[in-house]
Amino acid sequence: MKLIDYLNKNDRFAAEAGVQLTEVRPGYARAEMTVTEHHLNGGSVCQGGAIFTLADLAFAAVMNSHGQLSFSITSNITFLQSALPGDHLIAEAVETFNHHRVPFCEVKVTNQLGALISILTGTSYRKKEQLPVSDSQI
């Protein structure tokens, strides 16, 4: 099974939120989500947790893109502007430091016009355990 299929299938929370990975390769991932009515907060803009879930799935894909099971140990998100109903959000994650145990990643979330919505940075812990995927070994 490919990593993208494994994560899209097994991250059930992200799937229920309408988030899907569209590209994964070692050190890079892209996830997408269209803002619908069920993503809105009391101010009628996209709830921060929905944006975080989008960024977090891209982050998870990058951190696991080398075939080793990895879990987030820190994540920090900055919201720069609101996402509105109907916006198509794209999270692009790039591994900026590929450490064997504690790698670092940056995720930029933009809308369909390329406007920057948020930036997430984080680190994860890479375990020795290998994932049951066929395409993430480098």
N, C-alpha and C positions, 0 to 999 in steps of 0.2 A: 504494500500500500504506500502511496506517496504521502509525504508529510502534510501537504495542503489538504488532502482528503481526510487524513487521520485527525487533524485539528478541527476541520469543519464539522466532522462527524462527532467528535468527542467533547468539544467545548459547547455543551448544550445550552449554557446560559447565554453565550454570545449568539448562538443560532436563534434562540427564542427572542432575542432583542433585535433580530434582523441584520446582524453583522455577519459578513462572509469574507473569508480570505480569497483574494483573486490572484495573488502571485506570491510565491515563496522560493527563495534560493539562498544559499549560504550567505549570511550577513545582511539580507534584505527581505522585507515582506511588505505586502500591500493588502489592506482590508478596506471594505466599503460598506456603507449603510445609507439608506435614504431615510430622512427624518419624516416620520408619520405622526399622526395624532397621538399614538400611544407613547411617543418619546417626549411629549411636551410637559413642561412644568407649569406651575401656577401663573407664571408670567407669559405663557403661550410661546415660549422658545424651547429649544431642545434642552432637556434636563442634563446637567453635567455628568451624571452617572452613565447616561447613554453614550456620551462622547468618550468618557473614560473607558467604557467597555470596548468601543471601537478601537481606540488606541492600544488598549491592553491586549487585545487579540493579536494585533500586528506585532507588538512587543514580544508576546509569547512565541509567536512563529519565528522571529529572529533569534531569540534566545535558545530555541530548540532546533534551529536550522543546521546544526552540526551533528545531529543524531543523538545527542546526550540529553536525557531528561533534565530540564531546568525549571526552576521556580523563582518567581519574583521575590526579592528581599527588600527592595525599595522602589517606590514609584512616586514621582512628583509631576503634577500636571498644572499648567498655567492656561487659563481660559482667556483668550485675547478678544474674541467677539462672539456674539450669539450665532447659533445656527437656527434657521427658521424652518417651518413646515415646508416640505417639498425639496429642501436642500439635499443634494447628494454629497455625502462626506467621504473623503478618501484619507486613510491613514497610511503614511509611508514610514516604515521603520528601518533604520540603518544602525547596524552594530558599529559603534565608533571605537570600541576597545574590546578585542577578542581575547580576553584572559581565559586561561584554562579552567578556572573555578568561578570567578566573579566578573563576568563581562558587563559592559556598559552599552546602553542603547539610547538613541534619540528617535522620537516619533513625532512627525508633523502631521496635523490634521488640517486639511483644506476643504473648501466647498467646491462645487462644480465650476466656479469662476476662478479658482485658484487662490481665493482669499484665505489667509491663514486664520484658522479658528482656535487651535490650541497646540501646545507643545508638551509632550510627556518625555521625561527622562527617567531612566531606571537602571537598576542593576539586578542581576539574578544570580542564583547559585546553581552551578552545573554539577549534577551528580555523576557518578561513574556509570550509572545504569543507561543502557542504550534504548532508544525508542524502537518500536517495531515498524520501522519505515524503510523504504528501499532507496530513497533519493537524497538523503541528507548527509551522507558521508563525504568528507573532503580530505 
